[in-house]
Amino acid sequence: MTKIILASGSFLKKFIMDNSHLPYEVVAADIDESVYDNLDVSERVVKLATDKCAKVAEIHPDSFIIAADTLTADETGLVYTKLTGDDDPFQAALRLSGQTIGVFTGCAVYTPGVGVESVLSTAAIRYQNFTEENLRRLASDDNPSIRSGALGIFYDAPGFTLIEHIEGSYTGAFGLPMEFVYKQLVDAQ
């Protein structure tokens, strides 16, 4: 089997790859993401994933390369980015009460002899209406998902208990749409 490389150091992307039981190694792509800020969300995540994938493929042209990038936006179109030191993560998480957020994941796969193929994967996550008290209860153990301003949808993050509904790609909502990755792997055989 061709060596598989994940072009990301993301905890969640590694979590998904670990649980796929596919052998892989990590070679994180070093890209200045700020140059993509002028693009709309869908275009930005696909372009970032494609460029990360191509950059790692230049170094490992005989390997199967997987890259992905994810952004979320709320119903008003506000794009959620990583919080800065000036942001209040608790208030950022509290704003998600009763909201539906769109999760946009660009995924690109490089196959030797074929090149890079990419896709936009989407998911909608509807949060329950929750109170500050609900959120404080979840944050009581100094939960890192709340600290980062995210509520976390993976099974060991307390925030998943506040999810009302998920529609779309389940693993894409985590940041790596495995339905696309598996298809590329199968097509390459």
N, CA, C and O of each residue as an XYZ file, in Angstrom:
756
protein
N       0.840     -1.183      0.000
C       0.000      0.000      0.000
C       0.885      1.245      0.000
O       1.914      1.288      0.675
N       0.480      2.237     -0.749
C       1.190      3.509     -0.786
C       1.134      4.169      0.585
O       0.107      4.135      1.263
N       2.251      4.770      0.983
C       2.298      5.457      2.276
C       1.267      6.576      2.293
O       1.094      7.285      1.302
N       0.573      6.733      3.441
C      -0.425      7.777      3.622
C       0.144      8.844      4.547
O       0.675      8.541      5.616
N       0.025     10.091      4.120
C       0.497     11.215      4.927
C      -0.672     12.157      5.188
O      -1.385     12.549      4.264
N      -0.860     12.512      6.444
C      -1.819     13.530      6.836
C      -1.072     14.850      6.911
O      -0.138     14.994      7.701
N      -1.476     15.812      6.095
C      -0.770     17.097      6.025
C      -1.326     18.073      7.059
O      -1.620     19.227      6.748
N      -1.462     17.593      8.284
C      -2.030     18.419      9.354
C      -1.588     17.885     10.706
O      -1.455     16.678     10.905
N      -1.365     18.804     11.624
C      -1.059     18.423     12.996
C      -2.272     18.536     13.905
O      -2.146     18.419     15.124
N      -3.450     18.763     13.324
C      -4.684     18.951     14.092
C      -5.019     17.722     14.927
O      -4.984     16.590     14.445
N      -5.345     17.975     16.193
C      -5.737     16.894     17.098
C      -6.934     16.128     16.541
O      -6.920     14.898     16.525
N      -7.961     16.831     16.088
C      -9.170     16.142     15.622
C      -8.931     15.357     14.339
O      -9.476     14.266     14.172
N      -8.129     15.895     13.437
C      -7.848     15.157     12.202
C      -7.048     13.884     12.514
O      -7.295     12.831     11.927
N      -6.093     13.991     13.440
C      -5.347     12.791     13.858
C      -6.269     11.808     14.567
O      -6.141     10.597     14.387
N      -7.190     12.315     15.364
C      -8.164     11.468     16.058
C      -8.966     10.644     15.054
O      -9.154      9.441     15.235
N      -9.436     11.304     13.990
C     -10.208     10.604     12.959
C      -9.344      9.575     12.251
O      -9.778      8.442     12.042
N      -8.120      9.955     11.875
C      -7.235      9.006     11.207
C      -6.897      7.825     12.113
O      -6.869      6.681     11.658
N      -6.641      8.095     13.385
C      -6.363      6.998     14.326
C      -7.530      6.022     14.366
O      -7.329      4.808     14.391
N      -8.739      6.547     14.372
C      -9.918      5.690     14.468
C     -10.295      5.042     13.147
O     -11.151      4.158     13.115
N      -9.672      5.466     12.060
C      -9.893      4.802     10.771
C      -9.051      3.532     10.672
O      -9.299      2.681      9.818
N      -8.057      3.409     11.546
C      -7.114      2.280     11.561
C      -6.319      2.171     10.259
O      -5.869      1.089      9.882
N      -6.156      3.309      9.579
C      -5.275      3.360      8.422
C      -3.887      3.762      8.911
O      -3.766      4.667      9.736
N      -2.847      3.110      8.420
C      -1.496      3.525      8.814
C      -1.160      4.864      8.140
O      -1.352      5.024      6.935
N      -0.667      5.804      8.916
C      -0.348      7.112      8.350
C       0.742      7.772      9.180
O       1.041      7.355     10.299
N       1.322      8.806      8.605
C       2.234      9.651      9.364
C       1.823     11.102      9.136
O       1.116     11.415      8.178
N       2.270     11.969     10.016
C       1.921     13.379      9.938
C       3.092     14.180      9.386
O       4.216     14.078      9.879
N       2.818     14.970      8.365
C       3.755     15.961      7.842
C       2.921     17.232      7.662
O       2.307     17.446      6.616
N       2.914     18.055      8.685
C       2.070     19.255      8.650
C       2.585     20.245      7.611
O       3.780     20.533      7.539
N       1.660     20.754      6.815
C       2.001     21.752      5.805
C       2.125     23.114      6.467
O       1.271     23.512      7.258
N       3.192     23.820      6.136
C       3.415     25.152      6.695
C       2.983     26.185      5.652
O       3.706     26.468      4.697
N       1.791     26.739      5.860
C       1.210     27.685      4.909
C       0.757     28.924      5.673
O       0.208     28.818      6.770
N       0.985     30.089      5.093
C       0.475     31.332      5.665
C      -1.009     31.422      5.301
O      -1.360     31.779      4.177
N      -1.875     31.095      6.265
C      -3.306     31.043      5.996
C      -3.931     32.422      5.821
O      -5.023     32.532      5.265
N      -3.270     33.457      6.278
C      -3.848     34.799      6.204
C      -4.027     35.286      4.758
O      -4.856     36.158      4.501
N      -3.261     34.733      3.822
C      -3.398     35.178      2.422
C      -4.726     34.724      1.807
O      -5.080     35.175      0.717
N      -5.458     33.847      2.481
C      -6.726     33.339      1.976
C      -7.923     34.052      2.619
O      -9.071     33.756      2.286
N      -7.663     34.980      3.528
C      -8.725     35.626      4.290
C      -9.736     36.381      3.440
O     -10.867     36.587      3.878
N      -9.359     36.798      2.237
C     -10.278     37.552      1.386
C     -11.271     36.657      0.643
O     -12.192     37.166      0.004
N     -11.105     35.352      0.714
C     -11.998     34.424      0.023
C     -13.217     34.118      0.884
O     -13.149     34.200      2.111
N     -14.332     33.767      0.246
C     -15.485     33.362      1.050
C     -15.170     32.010      1.703
O     -14.236     31.317      1.298
N     -15.950     31.654      2.700
C     -15.654     30.490      3.543
C     -15.463     29.218      2.724
O     -14.468     28.515      2.900
N     -16.398     28.916      1.837
C     -16.317     27.675      1.057
C     -15.064     27.629      0.196
O     -14.355     26.623      0.165
N     -14.800     28.724     -0.501
C     -13.625     28.773     -1.364
C     -12.333     28.723     -0.547
O     -11.360     28.082     -0.945
N     -12.338     29.399      0.589
C     -11.133     29.469      1.431
C     -10.719     28.080      1.917
O      -9.547     27.716      1.820
N     -11.666     27.306      2.436
C     -11.275     26.002      2.999
C     -10.810     25.035      1.921
O      -9.890     24.249      2.148
N     -11.439     25.086      0.746
C     -11.010     24.198     -0.348
C      -9.633     24.616     -0.850
O      -8.770     23.767     -1.078
N      -9.424     25.913     -1.023
C      -8.124     26.409     -1.508
C      -7.010     26.093     -0.510
O      -5.923     25.669     -0.902
N      -7.283     26.301      0.781
C      -6.280     25.979      1.800
C      -5.926     24.492      1.786
O      -4.752     24.124      1.796
N      -6.948     23.649      1.762
C      -6.694     22.204      1.745
C      -5.910     21.799      0.508
O      -4.971     21.008      0.594
N      -6.293     22.341     -0.640
C      -5.620     22.006     -1.903
C      -4.158     22.438     -1.873
O      -3.274     21.680     -2.273
N      -3.906     23.653     -1.400
C      -2.532     24.153     -1.367
C      -1.678     23.420     -0.333
O      -0.498     23.171     -0.578
N      -2.254     23.072      0.813
C      -1.517     22.283      1.813
C      -1.160     20.914      1.243
O      -0.041     20.427      1.405
N      -2.126     20.313      0.581
C      -1.908     18.993     -0.011
C      -0.805     19.044     -1.066
O       0.091     18.201     -1.078
N      -0.877     20.032     -1.943
C       0.124     20.167     -3.012
C       1.509     20.438     -2.438
O       2.505     19.929     -2.953
N       1.578     21.232     -1.381
C       2.880     21.549     -0.782
C       3.548     20.296     -0.220
O       4.745     20.089     -0.424
N       2.797     19.469      0.477
C       3.371     18.237      1.032
C       3.663     17.237     -0.091
O       4.631     16.481     -0.006
N       2.844     17.225     -1.131
C       3.077     16.318     -2.266
C       4.374     16.639     -2.999
O       4.993     15.746     -3.577
N       4.794     17.907     -2.982
C       6.078     18.276     -3.600
C       7.239     17.550     -2.911
O       8.219     17.184     -3.559
N       7.123     17.349     -1.614
C       8.180     16.705     -0.830
C       8.029     15.183     -0.839
O       9.019     14.457     -0.749
N       6.790     14.703     -0.948
C       6.493     13.260     -0.893
C       5.639     12.859     -2.104
O       4.478     12.486     -1.939
N       6.202     12.931     -3.317
C       5.399     12.692     -4.522
C       4.932     11.250     -4.709
O       4.049     10.995     -5.528
N       5.504     10.308     -3.967
C       5.095      8.916     -4.099
C       4.129      8.480     -2.997
O       3.822      7.295     -2.871
N       3.660      9.421     -2.215
C       2.755      9.119     -1.105
C       1.355      9.631     -1.390
O       1.149     10.538     -2.196
N       0.417      9.033     -0.714
C      -0.981      9.458     -0.732
C      -1.093     10.546      0.330
O      -0.839     10.275      1.504
N      -1.469     11.781     -0.049
C      -1.482     12.918      0.873
C      -2.923     13.348      1.130
O      -3.722     13.472      0.201
N      -3.241     13.574      2.397
C      -4.573     14.032      2.801
C      -4.415     15.361      3.524
O      -3.622     15.480      4.458
N      -5.177     16.362      3.082
C      -5.169     17.668      3.754
C      -6.602     18.146      3.884
O      -7.446     17.856      3.036
N      -6.869     18.881      4.953
C      -8.212     19.419      5.156
C      -8.126     20.707      5.960
O      -7.203     20.913      6.747
N      -9.096     21.551      5.745
C      -9.187     22.796      6.504
C     -10.655     23.055      6.777
O     -11.504     22.791      5.926
N     -10.962     23.574      7.968
C     -12.344     23.733      8.391
C     -12.596     25.108      8.985
O     -11.776     25.633      9.738
N     -13.732     25.682      8.639
C     -14.231     26.900      9.272
C     -15.716     26.719      9.557
O     -16.397     25.940      8.890
N     -16.201     27.434     10.538
C     -17.624     27.411     10.837
C     -18.178     28.827     10.732
O     -17.467     29.812     10.932
N     -19.467     28.900     10.412
C     -20.157     30.190     10.337
C     -21.539     30.021     10.941
O     -22.157     28.964     10.813
N     -22.024     31.075     11.605
C     -23.360     30.995     12.187
C     -24.416     31.445     11.184
O     -24.114     31.732     10.026
N     -25.656     31.500     11.653
C     -26.776     31.824     10.766
C     -26.678     33.229     10.178
O     -27.274     33.496      9.135
N     -25.942     34.129     10.821
C     -25.795     35.495     10.323
C     -24.634     35.619      9.339
O     -24.442     36.672      8.732
N     -23.868     34.551      9.183
C     -22.702     34.588      8.306
C     -21.410     34.896      9.028
O     -20.348     34.940      8.408
N     -21.487     35.115     10.351
C     -20.279     35.370     11.138
C     -19.398     34.127     11.111
O     -19.839     33.039     11.481
N     -18.162     34.289     10.676
C     -17.217     33.178     10.604
C     -16.490     33.067     11.932
O     -15.952     34.048     12.447
N     -16.480     31.858     12.481
C     -15.785     31.605     13.733
C     -14.351     31.201     13.420
O     -14.108     30.237     12.694
N     -13.422     31.942     13.970
C     -12.013     31.628     13.801
C     -11.452     31.268     15.169
O     -12.169     31.305     16.170
N     -10.187     30.925     15.210
C      -9.553     30.632     16.492
C      -9.578     31.888     17.346
O      -9.331     32.992     16.860
N      -9.878     31.706     18.623
C      -9.957     32.844     19.521
C      -8.578     33.422     19.798
O      -7.573     32.711     19.795
N      -8.555     34.719     20.036
C      -7.305     35.386     20.411
C      -7.309     35.587     21.920
O      -8.296     35.273     22.585
N      -6.238     36.097     22.452
C      -6.129     36.329     23.883
C      -7.131     37.342     24.415
O      -7.416     37.365     25.612
N      -7.670     38.187     23.524
C      -8.649     39.190     23.934
C     -10.071     38.643     23.974
O     -10.958     39.291     24.529
N     -10.305     37.478     23.403
C     -11.648     36.907     23.341
C     -11.999     36.189     24.636
O     -11.128     35.640     25.311
N     -13.278     36.200     24.973
C     -13.782     35.474     26.135
C     -14.355     34.151     25.638
O     -15.441     34.135     25.059
N     -13.649     33.040     25.851
C     -14.104     31.759     25.296
C     -15.455     31.321     25.841
O     -16.241     30.706     25.121
N     -15.732     31.627     27.090
C     -17.007     31.232     27.669
C     -18.157     31.952     26.958
O     -19.167     31.331     26.625
N     -18.005     33.251     26.728
C     -19.059     34.010     26.042
C     -19.192     33.558     24.589
O     -20.300     33.522     24.053
N     -18.082     33.214     23.954
C     -18.130     32.717     22.574
C     -18.930     31.420     22.518
O     -19.733     31.228     21.605
N     -18.720     30.529     23.483
C     -19.460     29.270     23.527
C     -20.932     29.515     23.848
O     -21.809     28.870     23.274
N     -21.204     30.438     24.755
C     -22.583     30.739     25.155
C     -23.397     31.283     23.976
O     -24.603     31.045     23.905
N     -22.763     32.003     23.059
C     -23.468     32.542     21.894
C     -24.015     31.447     20.978
O     -24.864     31.723     20.130
N     -23.544     30.218     21.137
C     -24.014     29.126     20.279
C     -25.362     28.564     20.714
O     -25.955     27.767     19.988
N     -25.854     28.958     21.873
C     -27.143     28.461     22.371
C     -28.251     28.709     21.348
O     -28.477     29.842     20.921
N     -28.936     27.634     20.963
C     -30.052     27.728     20.034
C     -29.674     28.051     18.606
O     -30.553     28.254     17.768
N     -28.393     28.105     18.309
C     -27.916     28.462     16.968
C     -27.656     27.225     16.118
O     -27.403     26.133     16.627
N     -27.726     27.431     14.829
C     -27.271     26.430     13.872
C     -26.015     26.992     13.236
O     -26.026     28.099     12.697
N     -24.949     26.242     13.297
C     -23.717     26.672     12.648
C     -23.448     25.775     11.448
O     -23.740     24.579     11.461
N     -22.894     26.373     10.429
C     -22.472     25.613      9.262
C     -21.003     25.279      9.405
O     -20.192     26.140      9.745
N     -20.666     24.041      9.146
C     -19.274     23.602      9.186
C     -18.851     23.337      7.745
O     -19.450     22.523      7.043
N     -17.812     24.041      7.324
C     -17.323     23.953      5.947
C     -15.913     23.377      5.984
O     -14.994     23.989      6.529
N     -15.754     22.202      5.402
C     -14.455     21.546      5.386
C     -14.025     21.302      3.950
O     -14.696     20.607      3.187
N     -12.897     21.890      3.605
C     -12.282     21.589      2.325
C     -11.344     20.420      2.545
O     -10.553     20.419      3.488
N     -11.429     19.432      1.683
C     -10.549     18.266      1.802
C      -9.906     18.029      0.440
O     -10.574     18.049     -0.594
N      -8.606     17.805      0.466
C      -7.862     17.534     -0.764
C      -7.041     16.274     -0.568
O      -6.484     16.026      0.501
N      -6.983     15.501     -1.613
C      -6.218     14.257     -1.588
C      -5.328     14.211     -2.828
O      -5.784     14.389     -3.957
N      -4.049     13.968     -2.574
C      -3.088     13.776     -3.668
C      -2.862     12.290     -3.829
O      -2.552     11.582     -2.871
N      -3.025     11.826     -5.067
C      -2.752     10.435     -5.401
C      -1.614     10.425     -6.411
O      -1.705     11.095     -7.440
N      -0.531      9.674     -6.139
C       0.580      9.621     -7.094
C       0.091      9.214     -8.490
O      -0.693      8.277     -8.637
N       0.562      9.925     -9.492
C       0.171      9.636    -10.863
C      -1.165     10.228    -11.269
O      -1.512     10.208    -12.450
N      -1.912     10.748    -10.326
C      -3.225     11.325    -10.619
C      -3.230     12.824    -10.343
O      -3.709     13.612    -11.158
N      -2.695     13.211     -9.190
C      -2.690     14.615     -8.799
C      -3.609     14.870     -7.621
O      -3.978     13.947     -6.894
N      -3.972     16.126     -7.441
C      -4.792     16.541     -6.301
C      -6.248     16.665     -6.719
O      -6.572     17.299     -7.724
N      -7.114     16.052     -5.936
C      -8.555     16.214     -6.096
C      -9.092     16.777     -4.787
O      -8.629     16.416     -3.705
N     -10.075     17.667     -4.902
C     -10.593     18.286     -3.691
C     -12.112     18.306     -3.691
O     -12.759     18.126     -4.722
N     -12.665     18.532     -2.497
C     -14.110     18.552     -2.318
C     -14.445     19.507     -1.178
O     -13.629     19.737     -0.285
N     -15.645     20.053     -1.219
C     -16.179     20.822     -0.100
C     -17.187     19.934      0.611
O     -18.152     19.462      0.009
N     -16.954     19.716      1.888
C     -17.857     18.933      2.714
C     -18.560     19.899      3.674
O     -17.926     20.771      4.267
N     -19.865     19.732      3.815
C     -20.599     20.623      4.714
C     -21.399     19.834      5.736
O     -21.772     18.680      5.525
N     -21.641     20.494      6.830
C     -22.504     19.935      7.879
C     -23.160     21.108      8.590
O     -22.601     22.203      8.657
N     -24.343     20.867      9.115
C     -25.032     21.868      9.925
C     -25.207     21.275     11.314
O     -25.698     20.155     11.463
N     -24.808     22.024     12.317
C     -24.935     21.571     13.703
C     -25.895     22.510     14.412
O     -25.658     23.716     14.483
N     -26.965     21.958     14.929
C     -27.952     22.729     15.672
C     -27.730     22.459     17.159
O     -27.799     21.317     17.613
N     -27.462     23.535     17.913
C     -27.299     23.422     19.359
C     -28.641     23.610     20.045
O     -29.483     24.382     19.588
N     -28.829     22.901     21.138
C     -30.005     23.104     21.974
C     -29.975     24.520     22.539
O     -28.928     25.167     22.563
N     -31.124     24.989     22.990
C     -31.134     26.216     23.784
C     -30.580     25.840     25.144
O     -31.149     24.995     25.835
N     -29.494     26.450     25.529
C     -28.918     26.156     26.838
C     -28.634     27.450     27.578
O     -28.518     28.519     26.979
N     -28.529     27.334     28.856
C     -28.344     28.505     29.703
C     -26.884     28.640     30.110
O     -26.067     27.742     29.905
N     -26.593     29.779     30.685
C     -25.258     29.988     31.226
C     -24.958     28.939     32.300
O     -23.827     28.468     32.423
N     -25.983     28.582     33.072
C     -25.807     27.556     34.115
C     -25.409     26.215     33.497
O     -24.513     25.540     34.003
N     -26.079     25.824     32.392
C     -25.713     24.575     31.699
C     -24.248     24.598     31.275
O     -23.516     23.626     31.459
N     -23.840     25.720     30.710
C     -22.478     25.837     30.201
C     -21.471     25.851     31.350
O     -20.414     25.230     31.246
N     -21.774     26.534     32.419
C     -20.864     26.567     33.581
C     -20.693     25.171     34.179
O     -19.607     24.816     34.639
N     -21.770     24.382     34.171
C     -21.678     23.001     34.665
C     -20.682     22.209     33.819
O     -19.869     21.454     34.350
N     -20.751     22.387     32.507
C     -19.826     21.678     31.618
C     -18.401     22.189     31.756
O     -17.442     21.435     31.591
N     -18.271     23.473     32.060
C     -16.946     24.083     32.171
C     -16.354     23.917     33.562
O     -15.225     24.342     33.806
N     -17.099     23.307     34.478
C     -16.662     23.235     35.874
C     -15.355     22.471     36.068
O     -14.618     22.733     37.019
N     -15.071     21.542     35.187
C     -13.818     20.790     35.321
C     -12.716     21.390     34.449
O     -11.779     20.698     34.051
N     -12.843     22.701     34.155
C     -11.858     23.411     33.338
C     -11.725     22.745     31.965
O     -10.626     22.500     31.466
N     -12.880     22.466     31.386
C     -12.944     21.776     30.108
C     -12.215     22.560     29.014
O     -12.551     23.718     28.770
N     -11.226     21.956     28.349
C     -10.476     22.685     27.319
C     -11.318     23.061     26.114
O     -11.012     24.048     25.444
N     -12.374     22.304     25.814
C     -13.224     22.664     24.679
C     -13.957     23.969     24.939
O     -14.148     24.769     24.022
N     -14.368     24.190     26.181
C     -15.029     25.449     26.517
C     -13.991     26.569     26.543
O     -14.259     27.679     26.083
N     -12.816     26.281     27.078
C     -11.758     27.301     27.139
C     -11.406     27.810     25.755
O     -11.117     28.995     25.591
N     -11.425     26.941     24.761
C     -11.039     27.361     23.418
C     -12.186     28.049     22.694
O     -12.016     28.532     21.575
N     -13.352     28.094     23.325
C     -14.496     28.753     22.706
C     -15.320     27.831     21.848
O     -16.289     28.262     21.225
N     -14.956     26.586     21.806
C     -15.716     25.605     21.039
C     -16.481     24.737     22.012
O     -16.100     24.598     23.174
N     -17.556     24.159     21.532
C     -18.313     23.261     22.405
C     -17.970     21.807     22.134
O     -18.386     20.932     22.893
N     -17.248     21.532     21.109
C     -16.797     20.170     20.854
C     -17.933     19.220     20.544
O     -18.885     19.129     21.320
N     -17.858     18.514     19.436
C     -18.906     17.561     19.091
C     -18.411     16.131     19.171
O     -19.194     15.204     18.964
N     -17.131     15.919     19.466
C     -16.639     14.561     19.526
C     -17.040     13.934     20.859
O     -17.343     14.636     21.824
N     -17.036     12.616     20.894
C     -17.676     11.875     21.966
C     -17.161     12.182     23.360
O     -17.920     12.028     24.317
N     -15.928     12.605     23.529
C     -15.431     12.829     24.884
C     -15.399     14.307     25.269
O     -14.770     14.676     26.260
N     -16.076     15.156     24.487
C     -16.185     16.571     24.836
C     -17.577     16.817     25.405
O     -18.563     16.441     24.771
N     -17.689     17.430     26.570
C     -19.006     17.644     27.167
C     -19.962     18.412     26.267
O     -21.178     18.246     26.372
N     -19.427     19.257     25.378
C     -20.282     20.036     24.499
C     -21.178     19.201     23.607
O     -22.213     19.686     23.150
N     -20.805     17.957     23.347
C     -21.645     17.149     22.474
C     -23.001     16.894     23.106
O     -23.957     16.567     22.402
N     -23.102     17.038     24.413
C     -24.401     16.840     25.077
C     -25.352     17.994     24.802
O     -26.539     17.899     25.114
N     -24.859     19.070     24.229
C     -25.700     20.223     23.905
C     -26.105     20.261     22.433
O     -26.748     21.212     21.988
N     -25.734     19.237     21.686
C     -26.094     19.165     20.264
C     -27.523     18.643     20.142
O     -27.884     17.630     20.740
N     -28.309     19.343     19.371
C     -29.671     18.893     19.106
C     -29.744     18.067     17.831
O     -30.505     17.103     17.740
N     -28.930     18.466     16.834
C     -29.088     17.861     15.520
C     -27.819     18.095     14.693
O     -27.241     19.182     14.724
N     -27.399     17.077     13.961
C     -26.307     17.223     12.989
C     -26.821     16.731     11.649
O     -27.420     15.660     11.546
N     -26.575     17.534     10.629
C     -26.970     17.154      9.273
C     -25.761     17.320      8.360
O     -25.082     18.346      8.405
N     -25.498     16.329      7.546
C     -24.359     16.412      6.631
C     -23.286     15.425      7.011
O     -23.554     14.424      7.676
N     -22.082     15.704      6.593
C     -20.960     14.805      6.828
C     -20.570     14.795      8.299
O     -20.151     15.815      8.847
N     -20.708     13.642      8.929
C     -20.382     13.529     10.350
C     -18.894     13.760     10.588
O     -18.531     14.574     11.437
N     -18.033     13.070      9.864
C     -16.596     13.274     10.078
C     -16.128     14.594      9.487
O     -15.125     15.151      9.934
N     -16.843     15.101      8.486
C     -16.545     16.434      7.970
C     -16.772     17.495      9.031
O     -16.051     18.493      9.077
N     -17.764     17.291      9.883
C     -18.025     18.221     10.980
C     -16.874     18.226     11.988
O     -16.664     19.218     12.686
N     -16.140     17.137     12.062
C     -14.952     17.057     12.907
C     -13.744     17.683     12.213
O     -12.780     18.068     12.875
N     -13.790     17.788     10.881
C     -12.685     18.386     10.150
C     -12.019     17.497      9.121
O     -11.035     17.908      8.506
N     -12.533     16.272      8.912
C     -11.919     15.391      7.907
C     -12.982     14.445      7.349
O     -13.275     13.420      7.965
N     -13.565     14.775      6.187
C     -14.636     13.949      5.625
C     -14.110     12.614      5.089
O     -13.621     12.529      3.962
N     -14.221     11.591      5.909
C     -13.660     10.285      5.549
C     -14.378      9.630      4.384
O     -13.802      8.766      3.724
N     -15.625     10.015      4.109
C     -16.307      9.439      2.945
C     -15.556      9.794      1.664
O     -15.496      8.984      0.739
N     -14.983     10.995      1.602
C     -14.186     11.412      0.441
C     -12.821     10.725      0.453
O     -12.359     10.242     -0.581
N     -12.183     10.683      1.608
C     -10.853     10.064      1.724
C     -10.916      8.592      1.332
O     -10.085      8.124      0.554
N     -11.903      7.850      1.866
C     -12.027      6.426      1.536
C     -12.258      6.219      0.043
O     -11.684      5.310     -0.556
N     -13.100      7.062     -0.560
C     -13.355      6.936     -1.994
C     -12.075      7.119     -2.790
O     -11.820      6.373     -3.735
N     -11.265      8.106     -2.416
C      -9.997      8.332     -3.132
C      -9.053      7.147     -2.956
O      -8.381      6.745     -3.906
N      -8.996      6.595     -1.767
C      -8.154      5.418     -1.521
C      -8.606      4.237     -2.359
O      -7.774      3.553     -2.955
N      -9.896      3.985     -2.416
C     -10.436      2.864     -3.181
C     -10.198      3.068     -4.670
O      -9.807      2.141     -5.379
N     -10.438      4.293     -5.139
C     -10.243      4.580     -6.572
C      -8.781      4.445     -6.989
O      -8.491      4.161     -8.151
N      -7.859      4.648     -6.045
C      -6.424      4.573     -6.364
C      -5.931      3.144     -6.471
O      -4.839      2.916     -6.991
N      -6.689      2.188     -6.004
C      -6.228      0.784     -6.026
C      -6.434      0.144     -7.371
O      -6.101     -1.026     -7.556
